[in-house]
């Protein structure tokens, strides 16, 4: 397994290496989760639904694009909180 080093910015931001984004199929606007396991962080690509068909995903993407930037942020916060709650209840 190859190790990649990145700097953590002042706001806690970093860049996921291209090779990892490619291997996970990550694209702009994908939802990812972070889980702490001791001193390790597990990054995982998440789905909005388990049985989505490609036309449903396109509909979701169209809906998201129709929202204002503030509305998109509000949806992201709500989904993040919901996912966090579900993860804690495992």
PyMOL commands that set and color helices and strands:
alter all, ss='L'
color gray80, all
select helices_A, chain A and resi 18-24+54-66+69-88
alter helices_A, ss='H'
color red, helices_A
select strands_A, chain A and resi 31-37+40-46
alter strands_A, ss='S'
color yellow, strands_A
deselect
rebuild
show_as cartoon
